[in-house]
Every structure is written in C-alpha cells, then in structure tokens.
Amino acid sequence: MIGFILFSLRRAWQGFWRNALMSFAATATMVLMLLLLAGFWIIQTGLLAGLQFTEQKVEVIAYFHSNASPVQVTSLQTRVEAMPEVESAAYVSRDEALDRFRASLKAQGREDLTRYLDSNPLYASLEVKLVDPRDIRTVNAALSDAPVIRNVLNVEDLVERVLTVTGILRTAGTVVLVVVAVIVLFIVVNTIRLAVLARAEEIEIMRLVGASDAFIRWPFVFEGAFVGLLGSLLTLAVLAAVADPLTTFMTDFFKVLPLQFGSLTRDLVLLVLGAGVGLGTIGSWLSVRTYLIR
Amino acid sequence: MTIAPAPPQARSLRERLSGQRTPRSDHDRAVLVMHDVTKEYPNGNLALRDVDLVVPEGDFVFLVGPSGAGKSTLMKLLIRDEVATRGEVILDGQDLARLGRRHVPKIRRKIGTIFQDFKLLPRKNVWENVAFALEVTGTPGRRIRPAVDRVLALVGLTAQAKQVPSQLSGGEQQRTAIARALVHDPRIIIADEPTGNLDPLISWEILQLLLRINELGVTVLMATHNAEVVTALRRRVVALEEGRIIRDEIGGAYHRED
C-alpha cells in the first residue's frame, strides 16, 4: 500500500515535469481562475457585511410623554428589553437628545440655534435595536400601546423597502458567485482534461500491459492535486502581494462599516486551497475515468 | 478444417530460459477458444460472424485477410478492449465476457501485445520502456531489473538499453516492443501487423525473433498482410473475410492454393 502510494507520487511528479509546458499552462489557468473566484468572493463578503450593517441600523424610536415618571420609563424599558425580538433598548433623556442635536448641527457646520430656546423642546425617547429588522411591526405595536409613549417614529415602510433591496442584493451576489464557481469548475476541469489527453498514449499502453485501474488513475489524480496545490499557493502569493494596498483601499472605501477582515484572511486561504486542490483532483479523476470505463 | 496439434512439451518462457523441466499435465489444452463469436458494433456493423477458433498452447497462427475483414476486431476481443455480442471467448480457461472489470488487467498480463506502430513511450529509453510494463502492474523493484535484463538479452537489445526510441531503427523499436510484450511471461503473443512498417529484411528479422519465442513455448497469433512471409513459413493460416473464417489450414499459404 505504501509502495503503491510512493509509486503514484513518483509517477505524478515525473508526469508533471515530463509535460512541463502543459503542466504550467494548467497551473496558470488555475491561478487565473482562483483569482477570479477569490475576487468575487471578497466582493460578496464585503457586500454581505455592508448589508448586515445597513440592516442593523434599523431601530425603533419611541418618544415618551413629557410627564412620564422615571419609574414608568424604567418599567417600559425592562419590559421591551425582555421581548425576544429586541436586542437592546437605550433610554435617551431630554438633555441627551438636546446634546446630540447640538453635536449634529456642529458636525454639519451649521449655526447652533438652540441658544435661542428658552427651554428644551425635545422629548425623551427609547431607542430600540432589533434582532431581526423584519420584526419591526411587533415591536412597533408593543410600544404604541404603552400609555407613557407619546408616539413611535414610523419607519416601517422604509424598513421594508430596505429589506427588499438587501434581499435582492444578497440573492444576486450569491447567484453571481455560484455562476463564477461553475465557470471556474468547467475551465479548470477542461484544462486538466487537456493535460491528461496529451498522455492518452501512455494510458493506452498502461491498459495494454495490464495495469489495474488504480495504477492508472492515482498518479494522474495526484498530479492534478499537485497542479491544484501549486496553483492555489501561487494565487495566495498574488493575493498576499496585493493584500496591503487592497486593505487600505477597502478600509477607506468602507470607512463607515465595522468590517471584520480577520476571519476573511483565514476563510480566503481555506477557499483558495480547497478549490485549487479539489478542482485539480476532481478534474483529473473525471478525465482519467473517460479512459478507464470501457 | 484442421487444427494444429500442440507441441509435446509446451512450457512457459521462464521455465524454458531457466532450463527447468516442469512438464505440464495439461500441456495440450487450448490457450484460446472462440466459439460462435459474433461482434456487432453499436452502429450495426457486423465485424465478426459465428467465428470458431481454437489455438492450442505453443501454436503459431497467421491471421490473414483484407482490411476490414475483422482481424483487428478479433484482436480487440482477445485483449477485451471489446466484448463479443454473442458467443464465448475463452482465454487461458477464462470466459472474457464473464470477467469482471477488476479482473481484466490480470488477464491482460497473460497476453503480450505488439503493434504496427510499436507504441513505445518516446521519452523513456529502451530499458525504461520495458520496465514500465512491470512498474505499472505493481511488480516489486527487485524483480524488475533481472526480468528486464533477461528479455532485452533475448531480443538482442542489451547494448541499446540506454537509447530512446528516436535513436533506434524501426526493427530495434519493434524488438523493444516485443521485449515489453514478453516481460510479463505471457501465455500468448498477439501481434497486429508487426512488420507493417518495416522493410522486407527487417521484417524477416522480426519474424525470426517471433519464431524463436514460439519455440520457447509461447503461443503466437499474428495478423499480417505480408504474403511472402506467410507463404514461405508454411504455418497455420486462418483467413478472415467479411467477418467469417473462410479458411483454417496447417502449413497454408497466404492465398488459397486449390
């Protein structure tokens, strides 16, 4: 068994170098296809993170009557926080509301008009963040029914429109990624097929002298896996070379988004290695199969 | 129809070469039996019709007939590249139609195949080309070297062992292919037009080699268009025409003589 594996590995190595031109052509195709796949995957990840961030922005703001007592406020806050649909509920006092208003005016570079006011005209509010923005109606209703609530900011229509758009974008992103993955699969499998085809005579001789299917198949499968491994390592090298400028660009571009690039690197390495070695193996397996089934 | 008798003491090549005398109790059994074999290709082309053929061990058989008569199909059936539509093909006691896929490689090791176009690997030298047949069938390395050296000596290519096919003459390339066919110590050699690409002198050289191998006990089935050789040697001749055996005679000529 070990002898057989060593034999197959040695033959795979020989096969790779004996047809160096074909092997490098296959590896180059593999690198380009993996870059394409990785590129689309990065875009998809960014898109999903952006969509999730947008959805998290959805919150329900309920304003209290000015005569609401602190006990009533605390009791409502506790009750709302206990709802399964609610992630958090933050109380914003009238003073805080005024401070925020001033800050936002300042940020926009506009004159602070609040100094002309005799008293604070703003209401205290409860800012409720949702676990899932689709539950907005339930939370809305619960808040509207509370007697201490003056009114609830009605953003239902807006939220539903946002959800429709993010849903379409998610589906479209996934479809594009799947289409790219299928294209990559076909091109890589076909390239490996050409490399195997160039050795049809060798396979024929092996069959004629009575080599068993395993002895014919495994050297080619190992060779395909080797092409895949080499291709994915080269792809990762290219990605590592462009990673720094790309990250700077992405961070600038998505400045507002708290994107997590930590797990992206790990997932990307797994994706590229898995796709490369997997496609190389499947490609050569399928290609040799054509010759074995008779 | 006559059938050639088996030589009295047919033994394996290795036994002959090593000089050991181990008489076979079943020495007269047939290496190859074809019974009522019909081969119809999926496109409806009837390549062989009701073919009956018995080849005893140690026989030397010429298979003749015009192109398209079914010679190649017959050979493909023997190496189980194709399976008969009807009838039995029994090689060394095994019915090829009932053979599972897993057992096909094992039966092929009992057959040495030789082709008009040699089918050598251009990047391997003579020694490696012959050793290849053993390597890919899982023969342990220590058994490969003596086996290859032995058959190269038999075909007279010891001196050319390190040359690649492009450095060899046509005759030497075909002798390399014969060495490769012999290295498994086969029960039967199947040669498809082995002299088709060679000039007359070299053709005779190859024929002499095949005859010598036959004398060592290996059964030989050779398809050929070479009328001169067939007629001169007066061996068993099986003639095919339009998929049928129209003649099977011992000591025959290439063409019918009556």
Interface residues (C-beta under 8 A of the other chain):
Chain A: G3 F4 F7 R18 E201 E202 E204 I205 M206 R207 L208 V209 G210 A211 S212 D213 F215 I216 R294
Chain B: I79 D81 R101 R102 P105 K106 I107 R108 R109 I111 T113 K119 L121 R123 F132 A133 E135 V136 T137 G138 P140 R180 H184
